[in-house]
Each structure stands twice: as structure tokens, then as C-alpha cells.
Amino acid sequence: MPDLLIATTNPGKIREIIPILAGTAYRLLTLADLGRPILEPDETGRTFRDNAALKATYYALASGMLTVAEDSGLAIDALDGRPGIYSARYPGETYPDKFANLYRELSAYPRPWAARYVCALVVQSPGAQPPVFECEGIVEGEIWPEPRGTHGFGYDPIFYFPEYGATFGEVDDERKSVVAHRGRAFRQLKDFLQVN
């Protein structure tokens, strides 16, 4: 069974990704499974895709394994797509702090605050160019005026998905994965892995 390295240490992302890719002909490993630390690369890309490709290439070379990496985040129309690729680095020590800073910025704009989650995914083998596979998953929604729910992670408590009538913080992982950006991207990867 060939190995596939999932290049993230984020437990929330791992919790979402592993069930989607289960059942493929690949042994799924995370960075923690390698038994040796690999320093994180600087994310210097200008787009989600750039950063996903940078991480996939870096970890494939460092590990010698087929590697999938993703870059994802929240893009808000009123803020010209911010926080975007800086979602994890948006000002604030905690996510409630980040929410408060976003609400301060958004207070100058009328609701609804249209937004989307974006996930760019790239698979790379050691030394291979171009990428083995790449895709993108997007889910449209809006920023809710106050955090709701304790499920998910990151910006989920403020990302409202109209079809569910709830924020992603109010739905369980399985229900979120059906429609969310990361679920959409990794299901495309699963389809690819099942025929390759």
C-alpha cells in the first residue's frame, strides 16, 4: 500500500481530512506520524494555490513521500477578500480576538457580509514537476454578526451557511464536511486517488 503524507499539524483539519480519504488504496500519514520534526516552510505565496504548492513540494522533498498539502482561509467581499491567505495570521491571539477585529472592520459596511471559505489542494511527489494533482473547493456564505456554536474550528462560529440556516460552528463535522470547502477539495482528491 503506497503512503500519502497529509502535510498539516492542525488537528481540526486532520479530523476532517482522514475520514474523507479513508477507503483509498493509500496509507494515510500525518506529519506527526513521521517520528521526526520537519520545520514548517515560510508561506510566501500570493494565493491559496501558491501556498498549497509551496507546502506540497517542500514536504514531499523533506519526507521523500507523495504529499498532499492545502491552504485555506476566509475571504470577505467587503474587505476585498481579506483575511484571505492571512486568515490564520489575522490580528488576534485567539479566534475570539480575531472575530472582534473582523467585526470592527466590518462595522463600516452594511450586512449581509458575503464571504466564502476557499481550500486549494496540491499533491506532489518528491522532485516531480508539475504537481501530480491540484484542485480547489469553495463554499459561499456570510459572516454572522456574532459567533454561534462550539463545533468546528477557526472561523466556523462566524461563518453562516444559508442552506443550513446555521454557522459551521453549529453543525457537526460530518454535516459540515458535506458542503465545506475542505470537504469539496478532498473529495475531488479521493476520486483522483481511486483511479490512479
N, C-alpha and C positions, 0 to 999 in steps of 0.2 A: 504494500500500500504506500503510495508516494506521500510525502509530507507537504503540508501547506502551512506556512507561518502567517499568523494573523498579527500584524505589526502594530499592536496597541497594548498599553498597560491600563487603559481605562476600564474599570470593572463593569460599568454600565454598558459600554459598547460591546465588551466580550459577552455579557449576558444576553444581548440582542443578537449578536452575530452567530454564535455557536449553534443555537437551535435551527437557524435558517440553513446553515451549511451541513448540518448533520445528515447522514444518509448518502453523502457523496463518497466516491472511492478514494478519498484523501484522509490522512490522519491529520487532524487539526491541532496545531500547536500555537501557543501564545509566546510572547517574549519571556514571560515568567517561566515557561517550560524549558527554556534553553539551558538553565542552570548556570548561566554566566551573564553578567550585565553587559549590555551594549548601550553606549552613550546615545542619547537622542540627537538627531541632526537638527540644525537650525532650519526652521521653516521660513525660507526666504522667497517662496513663490508669490506670484501676484494673484493667483486664482486658486480655488479649491483643487482643481485638477493638477496645477503645478505642484502644490504641496503634497498631494497624494502620490504623484510620480516620483518626486524627490525622496519621499519616505520609502516607497516600494523599492526603488533602486538601491538606496542606502542599506536597508535591512537585508535585501537579497544578497548583496555583496558581503555584508558583515556576517551573515549566517550561513551562506552557501546554499540557501534553500529557496524554493519557489515561495514568493511572498506576496501577500495582499496588504495594501495599506489604503486607508481612506482619509479624506479630510472633509470635515463637515462643519456647518455652522448655520447661524440665523441671519437672514437678510431682510431688513425692514425698508419698505419703499420710502417712507417719509424721511428716513435717514440716509437716502441714497445708497441703500444696500448694506449699510453698517448694521451690526458689527462685522458681518461677513467673515473673512478669513481670520479676523482677530477676535472671534467670538469667545474663545477660551481665555484670551488675554485682554478682554474688555475690562475697563477700570472697575475695581471692586475686589476685595479679598475673598468674599464669599458670593454665591449666586444671589442671595437676597440683596447684597450690596450692589451687584451688577443690575438687578432688576430696578432698584431705586434710582440708579444713574440713568438707565434707559427711560424710565418714567419721567425723570426730569427733562431729558432731551425731547421726549415725545409730547410733553405738555404744551408745546408751542404749535402742535398740529392737531387738526380735528380727527376724531375717530370716525370710522374704524381705521386702525393702523394695520394695513395689509402687510403681510410678511410671509416668508417661506423658509423652510428648512431645506438645505442643499447638502447632498453627500456625493462627492466624487470618489471613485474607487479605481485603483490601478493594480494590476497583477504583473509582477516582474520576476524573471528568473535571473540567477547570477550572471552578470555580464551580457545579458541579452538586450538587444535594441531592435525594434521598438518594443513597447510593452506587450506582454502576452495577451492582455485583455484590459479594457477600460470601459467604464460606463458612469452614468450619473442617475441619482434618484432625487426627486424634488417633491415636496408636499406643500400645498398652498394653505394658508390660514391667516390668522391675525393675532396681534398682541392684545391679550385680555387686560383690562385696566387694573386688576390686582391678581396676585398669584393664587392659584387654586389647585389643590391636590398634592399628594405626597408620593405618587408613583413617578417612575422615570428618573431623569437626572438633568443637569444643566438647565436649559431654558424651558423645559417641559411644563412647569407650572404656569407659565405666562403665554404659552403657545396654544391658541384656541383653534380647534379644528371644527368648522361649522357642521360638517356631516355628522359628527358625533355629538354636537351640542355640548362639548366639554373641552377642557385643556388636556394636553397629553399627560399632565400631572394627575389627571382624574381617571385615567384608563390604565388597565394592567398592560404588562409587557406584550402579551400575545395580541391583544386588540390594537395596541399602538403599532406593532410591527407590520400588521396587515397593510397599513396606509402610510407609514412614516418613510422618510427619505432613505434612511439606512436600510430598512427592510426592502424597499423597492430596489435599491442598488444591489444588495447581496442576493436577492432572489434572481436577478439577472446573472450574477456570477454563478449561482448554483446551476442555472440552466446551462451555462457555458461549461462548467466542470463535468456535468453529466454526459456531455458528448465529446469531451476532449481528454 
